[in-house]
Amino acid sequence: FRLHKSPEEEPHVLLEYDSSMMDAIQKHLKLYKIRRKVNIAPCLDLSLWAVIPGERAGDIASSLAKCVDQPLILTPDPRTEVMGWRLITKKGANLSEIIPGSHIGNIQDYHRHRYKQGIPEGVKDLPPGVALPLESNLAYMNGISFTKGCYIGQELTARTHHMGVIRKRLLPVHFSAPLPKDSIPEGAEILTESGKSAGKFRAGGGELGIALLKLANINEPLCLNIAGDKVKLTASIPEWWPKTASK
């Protein structure tokens, strides 16, 4: 989020990131200061909220406009409309006053919603050095620019995009039974009925999750092997994807 209103104003940029990577992110950004007077610091006085669809955007904007006594930022989630809005408030703000009639859920509710939509987030879903941008559907979520550069992996990403051949993608999956907590190893293999590898499990909770799957196998019966037990699962193409995206 850019927090300055005019070219004359000192620029401020607010960056959202995985909290487990706070030290690594700060260290990485400081490498690029290069004799510039840039201050990089965490904003520990702010809280981030996900406002999930269920209320009309106009009602939310109208409610926020009345809250002139506290600084607020409300912006559409840039990834997809189904993720609603990102709301930033001062820590301790009363959300029921900001958006009257809203229901305040917990972090598990948020994860369930994004798993259902197939939205990856953070280093668990997108492991550094492992997750590829196009396989992770970042081109569908405003996460890749094909008109500017330069970044590490740009040439491979652009070439793959323009060739249009992507054999694996992150997809939402639904399990036949709730997953046991904290007992699934990272990258657990997902198998077809005949025992062939169809992809890898990334993250989940309850009966929902996301997995990197071969597109050729997504309509087959699939299962996840957990401590010798096979849990059946089904994959689906999210409705928010572009209509030509299932190639």
N, C-alpha and C positions, 0 to 999 in steps of 0.2 A: 504494500500500500504506500503510495506517495502522499506525504502529509503536508506538503507546501502548496500554497494556493497561487503564487505568482513567481516569476523568474527572479524578482528581487529578494524574495524571502529565502532564508537559509534552508537548503533542502534537507528533508528528513524522509527516510525510507523505513517502513516497518516490515520486517521479514518474518513469516510464519515458518516454523521448522519443527522437526521431531525433537522433543525435549531431551531425549536420551543422547542427542548429538550436540548439545549446546556448546560444550568445550571445543569439540572438533570443528563446528561451524565457525565459531569465533576465530579460532586459530587459522582456518583456511581463508577467511575474509581478510584477516590482517596481513596476509601475504601480498595482497594487491593494493595496499594503501600507497606504497611507493612515494614517499615524501609528501603525501597529502595530509591535510589536517582533517582526518576523518575519525570520528569517535564511534566505536563499535561496542555496544553494551546491551545486555538483556533488559527488557522492560518488565521488571518484576511487579510493578504496580498495576498491570493490566490483566484482564481475563478475556479469554477467547471463548465464544459460544457459537455453536452451529444451530441455526434456526431452520428446522426441517419443514418442508412444505406441509400445509395443513391449514394455514391461514393465508389470506390474500395479501399480496405484496403491498397493496395500497393501505390496508389496515395497519400493517407493521410500520410502514413509512410514516403514516399519520401519527401513530403512537409515539414514535421516536422524536418527531418534530416537537412534541409537547414537553420533552425532557430537556429543557434548556439549561438545567442546573448541573449537568454532568456531561463531559465530553464523550461522544459516542462515534463509532464508525460502523456503518452497515453497508455491506456490499454484496452483490450476488456472488455465490461461490463460482469461481471462474472455470471449474471443471465441467459442470453440467447443471442444468436447471433442476434436476431431481435432487440435488444436494442442497437446494435452498439458498440461504444467505450465511455470511460470516459476520458475527457481531462482536465488536470489541468494546469493552467497558472498563471503567476503573474497578479494581478488585473490591469486592464487597457490595457491588451495585445490586439493587433489588430488581430482578428480572420480571417479577410479576407486576411491578409498577411500570416498567418500560414497555412490556407487551402484555396488556391486560388480557386475562383469559387463557394465557398460554400455559402449557404443561411443561414443567421442568423435569426432564428425564435424567438418566445417568449415562456414563460413558459407554456402558454396554448397549444401551438403546441406540446410541449413535453408531457404534460399530456394526450392530445388526442391520441398520439401515444401509450403510455403505456396502456391507457384504452382499446384501440382497441386490444392490445395484451394480456390483462388480467394480467398486471404486477402491483402488489401492491407496495406501497412505502410510508413510513412515518407512523406516529401514527394515522392519520385519516383512512387510509386504513387498518392498522394493529393495532387496539386499544390494548394497553397493558392490560394484564389480561383477554382479551376477545378472541383475535385471536389465534387460535391453529396453530402450525407450518405446520402440514400436510394438514389441510383444506385450508391453505393459499398458498399451492403449493411450500413451501420453499424447499422441497426435489427435486423438478424439477429445482431449481434455485441455486444449490450449497450452499444452506442456512442451511443444516443439515448434520452433519457427523454421520454415524452409526458405525464408527470404533473407536471413541475416546469419552471420557467423562471427567469430569462429568458435567452436567448442570441441572438446575431446570426443571423438567418435562421429563428428559431423558428416564426414564423407561416406562412411558406411551407412549411417542412418538415412541420409538423403538418397543414396543409391538404392537401398532396400525399399524405401518409400515409393520411388518413381518406377521401380520394377514391379511393384505391387504384389510381391510374393512373400507373405508372412505365414509361416506354417503353424506357429504356436501363439496363443494369446492368453492373457489373464481373463478368467471367466468366473461369474458367480456359480457356486455349486450348492446343491441342497442334499443333505445326508438323510438316510433312512432312519437314523437314530441320533440323538444328541451326542456330540463329541465329548469324550472325557477331558477334563481340564488338565492342562500342562503335561500331557503324556504323549503328545504327537511330536516326533522329532522334526526339526526344520528340514524342509525339502523332502518330506516323506513321499514315496512313490505312489502314484495312482495307476492302477492296472486295468486292462480290458478284461472281458470275461475269459479270454483265452490265455491270460497271464502276461500279455505284452505291455510294455510301458506306454502309458498315454499322457503322462505329464507328472507334475509335482505339486503337492499341497503347499500353500503359502501361509494362510492364516484363517482362523475361523473361531466360532463360538456357538454353542448350542447346535442347531442343525444347519447352520449357514456358514459359508466360507468362500474363499476365493482360491483358485488354483491356476497354474500355468498348464494349459492343455493343448495337445495337438488338435487342430481344427478337424482333421480327418476322423477323429475318434469321438467327437462330442455327442454324437447321436447314438453311440453304443452304450450297453450296460457297463458301468465303471464301478470300481471299488477302491477303498483305501485300506491297506493292511495295517492294523493297529494291534501290536503285540500278539500276532497270530490270528486275530479276529478280522474278518473282512466286513467293512461297513460300506454298504452300497451308496452310491451318490449319482445325482443327475446334474448335468451342466445346462446352461441356457445362454442365449444371446440377449444382452440387455436391450430394452426397447429404446433407450436414449442413444444407442449407437447410430451412426449414419446407415442408411438403408443398404448401401453397398459394402458394409463393413464385414460381412460374414465370409468374404473371400479368403 
